[in-house]
């Protein structure tokens, strides 16, 4: 099992949680972005820089990941693809996507994009906060604990 991070828009505090978790659980964690990223010196943490362009990092992650891997992403279409391919997806705000909820989230996302394009609603998600960080850390810890087994 590996962890893949859609790192372009991933908050720094989430990356730091992932760095510590990678060391503690000894699980390879790869940050994928179209810019250079700083990562700590570690056997378990690496970064991959992909080319610029729409969804280049997403496509790279999908090509590299395996069933059972964990992908950290706020990108709902990527999360849907990950779930379809038998892997797991966790939002940086701490929502673990499943077959049951990812399609609903995708439909809501598409509706909101349409409403924003017509000017019916403005703005985006609420600012990232402490509760989001805590929820993410808790879900990640539970996920890694289940993967290690008893």
VEXPA-9701 format. One record per residue: residue in one letter; x, y, z of N, C-alpha, C in turn; residue number from 1. Coordinates in steps of 0.02 Angstrom, whole numbers. Each point is the difference from the previous one (the first is absolute). Example, Ala and Ser with C-alpha at 12.3 -4.5 7.8 and 13.67 -1.06 7.14 Angstrom:
 resn    n_u    n_v    n_w   ca_u   ca_v   ca_w    c_u    c_v    c_w resi
    A    660   -284    390    -45     59      0     45     60      0    1
    S    -18     53    -36     42     59      3    -39     55     37    2
***
This chain:
 resn    n_u    n_v    n_w   ca_u   ca_v   ca_w    c_u    c_v    c_w resi
    X     42    -59      0    -42     59      0     44     62      0    1
    X    -18     48    -42     35     64     -3    -51     56      9    2
    X     26     58     17    -41     61      2     24     45    -56    3
    X    -48     26    -38     12     48    -54    -35     65     18    4
    X     35     56     -8    -28     64     19     -5     46    -61    5
    X    -61     22    -14    -12     51    -51     21     66     34    6
    X     64     17     -8     32     48     45     -5     73    -21    7
    X    -22     15    -61     -1     70    -21    -40     44     47    8
    X    -58    -22     21    -43     41     43     -6    -27     71    9
    X     40    -49     17     -3    -30     66     31     48     52   10
    X    -37     16     53     27     45     51     64    -26     32   11
    X     46     45     15     64    -18     30     -9    -41     64   12
    X    -48     19     42    -10    -35     63    -19    -73    -13   13
    X    -36    -14    -53    -18    -69    -18     62    -38    -24   14
    X     42     34    -40     62    -32    -22     43    -19     60   15
    X      4     44     50     40    -14     59    -28    -60     39   16
    X    -66     -5      4    -30    -59     33     18    -63    -39   17
    X     -2      4    -66     17    -57    -42     73    -20      7   18
    X     45     49      6     71    -15      8     11    -40     64   19
    X    -31     22     55      7    -35     64    -31    -70     -3   20
    X    -58     -5    -32    -34    -65     -5     40    -49    -43   21
    X     31     25    -53     40    -43    -44     58    -32     40   22
    X     32     40     40     55    -25     41    -25    -50     53   23
    X    -53     19     34    -26    -41     54    -24    -68    -26   24
    X    -38      1    -56    -29    -61    -28     47    -34    -50   25
    X     54     33    -17     48    -25    -49    -36    -18    -66   26
    X    -36     50    -26    -37     -9    -63     24     52    -50   27
    X     15    -22    -60     24     46    -51    -55     50    -17   28
    X     18     64      4    -47     55    -13     31     44    -54   29
    X    -36      7    -56     25     37    -57    -45     61    -12   30
    X     32     59      2    -36     62    -16     10     14    -74   31
    X    -55     13    -35      1     12    -72    -25     70    -12   32
    X     40     40    -36    -18     70    -14     33     23    -64   33
    X    -23     56    -26     32     27    -59     49     56     18   34
    X     16      5     64     53     45     23     47    -40     45   35
    X     58     26     12     47    -33     46    -26      5     71   36
    X      8    -54     37    -22     -2     69     58    -17     46   37
    X     -2     28     60     49    -19     50    -28    -56     42   38
    X     40    -52      8    -19    -55     42     57    -14     48   39
    X    -16    -29     57     54    -15     47     42    -58    -26   40
    X     62     -4     22     41    -57    -19    -30    -63     32   41
    X    -21    -47    -40    -34    -59     25      1    -55    -51   42
    X      4    -60     23     -7    -58    -43    -72     -8    -23   43
    X    -47     28     38    -71    -11    -12    -36     58    -33   44
    X     34     55    -13    -33     58    -30     39     21    -62   45
    X    -36      8    -55     31     25    -61    -49     45    -36   46
    X     27     38    -48    -44     43    -40     15    -12    -73   47
    X    -51      9    -40      5     -7    -72    -27     64    -31   48
    X     40     29    -44    -23     60    -36    -23    -21    -69   49
    X    -63     15    -15    -28    -16    -66     -5     65    -40   50
    X    -13     -7    -64     -7     59    -43    -60     42     17   51
    X      2     61    -24    -57     45     10    -57    -20    -46   52
    X    -59     15     20    -58    -15    -41    -58    -24     43   53
    X    -58      2    -29    -62    -18     34      1    -74     20   54
    X     -5    -14     64     -6    -67     28     59    -46    -14   55
    X     59     27    -16     59    -41    -13     18    -41     61   56
    X      1     31     58     16    -36     62    -52    -54     14   57
    X    -63     15    -11    -54    -48     12     10    -62    -44   58
    X     12     11    -64     10    -56    -46     61    -41     19   59
    X     53     33     22     61    -36     19    -14    -45     61   60
    X    -36     28     48    -17    -40     60    -41    -61    -19   61
    X    -50     10    -42    -43    -56    -21     41    -54    -35   62
    X     48     20    -40     42    -49    -36     46    -38     47   63
    X     22     31     54     49    -31     46    -32    -40     56   64
    X    -57     21     25    -30    -30     59    -24    -71    -13   65
    X     -6    -37     54    -25    -69     -2    -62     -6     44   66
    X    -39    -51    -12    -57    -14     45     26     -6     71   67
    X    -36     30     47     20     -3     70     41     60     22   68
    X     29     38    -47     38     60     17    -48     54     27   69
    X     29     51     30    -37     58     25     21     61    -38   70
    X    -48     38    -26     14     62    -35    -30     58     40   71
    X     42     50     13    -23     60     36    -15     52    -53   72
    X    -63     21     -4    -19     49    -51    -64     36     19   73
    X     -5     62    -19    -61     39      6    -38     -1    -67   74
    X     30    -31    -51    -28     -2    -67    -51    -58     -3   75
    X    -63     17     -3    -52    -51      3      1    -47    -62   76
    X     11     26    -61      5    -47    -56     58    -49      8   77
    X     56     23     27     56    -46     13    -20    -51     52   78
    X    -32     22     54    -23    -46     52    -47    -53    -29   79
    X    -44     20    -44    -47    -47    -31     38    -52    -41   80
    X     50     22    -37     40    -47    -41     39    -48     45   81
    X     27     26     54     39    -41     47    -44    -54     30   82
    X    -60     18     21    -47    -48     29    -20    -53    -51   83
    X    -12     22    -62    -18    -47    -53     55    -51    -12   84
    X     62     20     11     57    -45    -12     20    -41     62   85
    X    -41      3     51     12    -43     58     48     28     52   86
    X     16     63     -4     42     32     50    -44     41     47   87
    X     31     37     44    -36     41     50     18     73    -11   88
    X    -46     44     16     12     72     -7    -21     36     63   89
    X     43     46     22    -12     39     60     10     73    -17   90
    X    -50     41     16      3     72    -12     44     32     55   91
    X     38     52    -16     40     34     51    -41     27     59   92
    X    -65      8    -10    -43     22     55    -25    -58     42   93
    X     22    -61    -17    -14    -58     42    -59    -42    -21   94
    X    -27     10    -60    -55    -44    -22     29    -58    -39   95
    X    -15    -60     23     21    -61    -34    -54    -15    -52   96
    X     19      1    -63    -48    -14    -53    -14    -75     -5   97
    X    -60    -16    -21    -20    -69     -9    -42     -4    -64   98
    X    -15    -61    -20    -43     -9    -59    -67     34     13   99
    X    -23     -1     62    -65     28     17     -1     76     -4  100
    X     53     34     22     -4     73      3     35     37    -56  101
    X     45    -32    -37     39     37    -50    -43     22    -59  102
    X    -47    -41    -21    -44     19    -56    -45     59     20  103
    X    -24     -1     62    -41     56     25     42     64      2  104
    X     62     -4     24     44     58      4     15     27    -71  105
    X      7    -45    -48     13     20    -68    -60     37    -29  106
    X    -60    -24     14    -60     33    -25     -8     69     31  107
    X     13      6     65     -4     65     34     52     47    -28  108
    X     61    -25    -10     53     42    -28    -20     27    -68  109
    X    -27    -43    -43    -20     21    -67    -56     52      3  110
    X    -48     -9     45    -54     49      9     28     67     23  111
    X     44     -1     49     30     62     25     41     35    -54  112
    X     36    -38    -40     38     31    -55    -47     35    -49  113
    X    -56    -32    -14    -49     29    -46    -30     64     30  114
    X    -18     -2     64    -29     59     33     51     57      4  115
    X     64    -16     11     51     52      2      9     31    -69  116
    X     -4    -41    -52     11     26    -69    -56     47    -21  117
    X    -60     -9     29    -56     44    -17     -3     60     47  118
    X     42      0     52      0     55     47    -52     -6     55  119
    X    -34    -58      2    -51    -10     51     29     -7     70  120
    X     60    -27      5     35     -2     64     72     21    -11  121
    X     28     28     52     69     22     -3     39    -33     56  122
    X     65     -1     -8     43    -27     53     13    -74     -7  123
    X     38    -25     48     19    -69     -1     -7    -31     68  124
    X     41    -49     15     -5    -32     65     22     45     57  125
    X    -21    -18     60     20     37     60     75     -5      9  126
    X     30     48     35     73     -4     13     18    -64     37  127
    X     59    -25    -15     26    -60     32     14     15     73  128
    X    -25    -42     45      8     15     71     27    -58     41  129
    X      5     12     65     26    -49     47    -41    -65      0  130
    X    -66      6     -3    -43    -59      0     13    -43    -62  131
    X     13     33    -58     16    -37    -61     64    -40      9  132
    X     51     34     28     65    -32     11     -7    -60     47  133
    X    -38      8     53     -9    -53     49    -39    -59    -31  134
    X    -52     15    -38    -39    -52    -33     44    -40    -49  135
    X     43     36    -38     45    -33    -46     48    -46     37  136
    X     31     25     52     49    -39     38    -33    -62     30  137
    X    -61      6     25    -35    -57     29    -15    -53    -53  138
    X    -26     21    -58    -16    -48    -53     64    -34    -26  139
    X     52     39     -9     64    -29    -23     26    -52     50  140
    X     -2     18     63     24    -46     51    -41    -65      1  141
    X    -66      6     -3    -43    -60     -1     14    -42    -63  142
    X      9     33    -56     13    -36    -63     66    -39      6  143
    X     52     33     23     65    -33      5      0    -55     52  144
    X    -37      9     53     -5    -52     52    -36    -62    -28  145
    X    -53     10    -38    -35    -57    -30     45    -37    -50  146
    X     42     36    -35     44    -30    -50     55    -42     33  147
    X     21     20     59     52    -38     35    -27    -64     30  148
    X    -64      1     16    -30    -60     30     14     -4     74  149
    X    -23    -55     31      7     -7     73     71     -9     23  150
***
